[in-house]
């Protein structure tokens, strides 16, 4: 004769006390929803932070002269750029590779002067995925080619220098031989990123014109920017690049440790909150199953007396926790789906909630980020959370199941 249908019995047992089961499912659903919701916001927000930072500083991975970070100088340049770029571009994780010249410059106008850093780039190499500033030009025209003329300034820097489009700006900088170079350029465009700190220091120059000005060779730059499809793969890509002739591969967190520390702190706080949520959910599940077992001790004794084995009782309670896990996960995903899709597509304008100009950004570690918060969860993080919730629910039912299997029929049948 076939044995009892334990999964069906377990499902029916859950609904013998509907209120308790519903309360437990609500706790699993809300716990899963909160874990997924906060993780999706963190994944999208920190992923965007890493990408924006990469577009500003020059890449998820930066190939530089080995001494550049210790002594940033135009004489610490990378040579053989074309061959290095071709080698890097063969990596399957690489989205784009660009070369730039970055350094320090003194800007002077008829009204004022200011020291800042400059970025020389080639418009033919750059897109919005590699250089977000290209989308921030509010007046004037961007550079048409690498040997274009002129200069582009951030809006705040232009205001500080009291210059307008077409005005002359005098550049003073050191070339690769340590010689002082003085050059005049016309203000070609003004950019506004929304980050006050970034707009007060932004200075853009055309790449080839800057090469000629600094006596750089045609295959020379201060950095090669490597942009990835997934910013989380920086360590792996940098490791695969290995030893490079006359250069070293640095990850974005090595170049921007302040931002890396901020993200690590926030991720740590998020993990702590999710652990607290998980413990509360596990406690709720354990309470439900344990109370259910205690209430049914006499019933378990009778089942053992009529032929059930301790292993069958154990499995029956395990199936009850399994049904709770599956039902809670399905309900949690259903509750999570709608707000996630809305946040993924439209976002939540935090600036608008506090009456802040939508064009403004918040500064984190010197980098400006949009105040519109979006959601977007990595598939591996989604799978990990679901697996943790599933296993936690099953583990919470192990002791009640063991307790059910240890019932002594003679002792419990006489219980009223």
N, C-alpha and C positions, 0 to 999 in steps of 0.2 A: 504494500500500500504506500502510496506517495506520502511524503512528509508534509507538514503544514506549510502554507504559503506565508513565510515570514515577512517579506516586504509588504504584503497586503495587510497582514495583522498589525504591523508596525504603523502603517498609515492610519488605520482605523483607531489604534490606541491613541495616537496624537490628538485626534478630534473628539475623544471622550471628554476632555476638558478644554472646550473651545477657547474660553477666555484666556487661559494660561498659554495655550499654543499661539493664539493671535498676538498676545503681548510679546512672546518670545520672538515670533517672526518679525514684528515691528522693530524690535531691538536689533535683530540681525540686518534687516533692511536699512534702517537708519545708520547703523554702524558702517555698513558697506557703502552706502551713499556718501557719507561724510569722508570716508577714506578715499573713494574714487574722486569726489569733487575737489577736495584739497590737493590731491595728487595731480589731477588734471590741470589745475591752475598753476601749481608749482612747475610742472613739466613745461607748459607753454611759456610761462613768464620767464623762467630761468633759461629755457632754450632761446627765447627771443633776446634775453640779455646777452647771452654768449654770442649770438649771431650779430647783434648790433655792435657789441664791443669789437668783434672780429672785423666788421666793416669799417670801424673807426681806426683801429690800431694797425690793421694790415693783414689780418687773416686768423683762422683758427690755429694754424701753425705758421710760424714765421722763420724763414731761413735768413740768418744774419751772419756777419763776421763774428768769430768767436769772442772778440774783445769788445763788441759794440755795447752790450748791456752794462759792462763795467765802466766803459769810457765812451759814451755816445759821441761820436765824432764822424765827420764826413770822410776822414781818411780811412776809417774802418769800413770798407765797402766790400761787396761780393762781386767777384769777376766771373766770367763765363756764364752769365745769366741765362742765355738761350739754351745751353745744354742742360743746366740744372732744371729749368722749367720743363723741358721735354721729359726728363727723367721723372720728375715729380708728377706730371700729368698722367703718367701711365698707371698710377695707383687707382684702383677701382673706387675708392672712397672720395677721391678728389673731384670737386665740382668745377673749380676754376683756379688758375694760377696767374698772378700778376706780379710785376716788379715796380717798385717805387723808390723814390729818394726822399728821405726825411731828415730834417736837421733843424737847427736854430737860426733865426734871422732877426735882425733889427729893422723895424719898419719906421720910416719917417715921412711926415707930410708937412705941409706949410703950417699946420696948426699944432701937431703933437707927434709923439713917437711912442713906440711900444715894442717890447721884445716878445717873441712868440715862437712856436714851432711851425714848420711848413711841411706840406706834403706835395710832392711832385708826382703826377700820375699821367698815364696815357689814356685818353678817352676811348681809344680803339680796344683797349684791354678790359676796361671797367664796365660793369653793369650795376644795376641797383642791388644785385645779390652780393657784390663785392665792395661797393662804395655807396652807402646810402645817402651821402651828401649830395649826390647828383640829383636827387629828387627834392632837395631843399633850396634850390636856387629860386629866389623870389623876384629878382630883377636882374636885367642884363642877360648875357648869353654865356653858356658854358664853353669851355675850350673845344674847338673843333678837331684839333689834332695835337700830337705830342710836341710839335714845333710851333704851336700857336704862341701868341704874345699876350702879355697882360698878367693880371693877378686877380684872384677871387678871394674875398674876405667874408668872414662871418658878420652878421648884422651888428652885433654888439661891438666887435672890433672896429668895424667901419665907423660906428657912432663915436667910439672912443678917439679914433684918429680924425674924426670930423671930415670924412671924405665922401664923395658921391661918385656915381658912375662917370668914368672918363677922367677923373682926377688922377694926378700923378702921385705915385708912391715910390719912395726910394728904399731899396733893399740893401742892407749891409750884412755880409756873411763871409765866412772863411771857406776857401775852396779846399780841394783834396790835398793840396801842398801846403796848407796853412797860410796862404796869402789872403789878404783882405780884399774882398770884392765889393764894389759898389755899383749898383745897377738901378735904373729907373724903369717903372712899369705903370701902365694905366689900369685903373680899376675896371675890370671887365664885367664883373657880376658880384652880387651880394647873396649870401645864403643864410637861411634861418632854419636851424634844426629844431628849435624849441627849447634847447638846453642852454641856459644862460652861460654856464661855464664853457661849454664847447663853442658857442657862438662868439665868445670873447677871445678865443685863441685860434680860431680857424683861419688858416692861410693856405691857399692852393696855388700851385704853379704847374705849367706844362712840363712834362717829363724831359723831352729831348732838349728843349730850350734850357732847362736847368742843368742837364748834362753838359752842354756846351759852356754854360756859365761857370760850372765848377771844375772844368777840365776833366770830366769823367770820360771814360772810353764808351763806345757805342754798346758794349755788352757788360755794363757795370751799373750797379745800383746798391743802395744801402740795405734793402730788404727785398725778399721774394715772399709775397703773401700767398698762402695756400688755404683755399676755402673748401670746406667739406660739405658733403650732403647731410651728415649728421655730426653736429658739434661735439657729441659725446665720444667720438672716435679719435680725438686729437692725440691722445697718448699712443694709440696703436699706430697711427699714421706716422707720427714723429719717430717712433721706434723702427718702423719699416724703412724709413729714409736712411737710417744708419749714418755711417760716416760720409760726410760730403766734403769735396775738395775746397778748402779755404772757407768753410761755412759750418754753421751748426743750426739744427732745427729746434726751435723752442715752441712750446705750447702756449696757448693764450693765457692760461692761468699762471705760467711762469713770468709772462710779461706784465700781466695785470693781477698781482696777488691780492690787491684790495678787493676787487670784484669777486675773485675766487673765494676769499674768506667770507664775504657777505653771503654768497650762495651756499657755502658749506654750513654756515650758521643757520640759515633759513631751512635748509634741507634737514639738518639735525633736529631743529624744533618741530618740523613737520613729522618726522619719524617718531619723535617722542609722543606727539599728540595721537598718532595712529596706534601706537602701542597701548596708550591709555584706553582708547576706544575699543581696541581688540580685547583687552582684559575685561572691560565692562560687558562686552557682548558674550565672551566666554563664560563669565560668571552668571549671566542671565540664562544661558543655555544649560549650564551645569545645574542651576537651581531648578529649572523646569524638569529635566530628566531625573534628577535625584528625588525630587518630591513625587514625581510620577511613580518611580520605583518603590518608594516607601509606602505609598498608598496602595500598591498592588502586591504587597508581599504575600498575603493570603492567596491571591489569585495565582501567583507564581508557584506557591506550594501545591495548589491543586493541579496545575499544569504538569509539574514534575511527577505528581502521583499518578496521573493518567498516561504518562509515557513520554513527556517532553524531556529532553536532555538539558543539562546545564549549558552546553554549548549553544543549543537552540535559543534558550532564553537570552544568553549573552548576545547572540546575533540579532535577535529581535529588537533589543534596545539599541544596538548599534545602528540598525536600519532606521529606527526612529530619529536618531541624530543625523543620519544620512538624509532623510526626508526633510528635516529642518534645514539642513545646509543647502540642499538643492532649491527648496522653496524660497528661502531667504535670499539666495543669490539671484534667482529669477526676478523676485520682487524688487530687489535692490537695483538691478540693471534696468528694470522698467521705470522705476522712479528717477534714476540717474539720467536716462536717455534724453528726456525733453530739455531740462536745464542745460545739459551738456551741449546739445546741438545748438541751442540759442546762444550760449556763451562762446561756442566755437565759431559761429558765423557773425554774430553782432557784437559780442563783448559787453563789458560793463564799464561805462565811462565814469571812473572814480573822480576825475576832475570836475565833471559836470555836476556830480552830487554835492560838491563843495563850492560851486560857482567859479571854478578856475577855467581860464581860457583853454579850449580844446587844443590849441596849437602849442601850449606850454608842455614841457616834459619835466619829469623828476630826475634829479641827478643822483646816481648811485656810484660811488667810487670814481667820480669824475666823468661818468658816461650818462648821457641822457636817454631816458626810456619813456615810451608812451604811457599815459595815465589810463588808457583803455585796457582793461584786463580781459584776456581771452582764456579759453580752456582748450586743452589739447593733450591727451594722455598718450604716452608711448605704449605700443602694444605689449612689450615685455613687462612694463609696470602694471598694466591692466591684468595680464595673466598671473603675475606674481600675487597681486592682491586677492584675486579670486581663489587661487590655490591656498593662500594663507587662511582665508575665511573658511574654506571648505575643510581644511585639515584641523583648524582650531575647533570647529563645530564637532567634528568626529572625535577629536581628543577629549573634548568636554564630556562626551558620552561614554568614555571608556570605563571610568570608575562606576557610574550607575549601572552599566551593563555587567561589569564584574560582580557588583553587589547582587544583581538579579540572579546571576548564575550560581551564587553561593548560598542561596536560600535552602534551609532545612525544612522539608515538607512537614515533618512531625511537629516542629516548633511553631510554624506559621499558620497551619490550617486552622488551629484553634483560636487564632486571633479574630476578634470581632471588629 
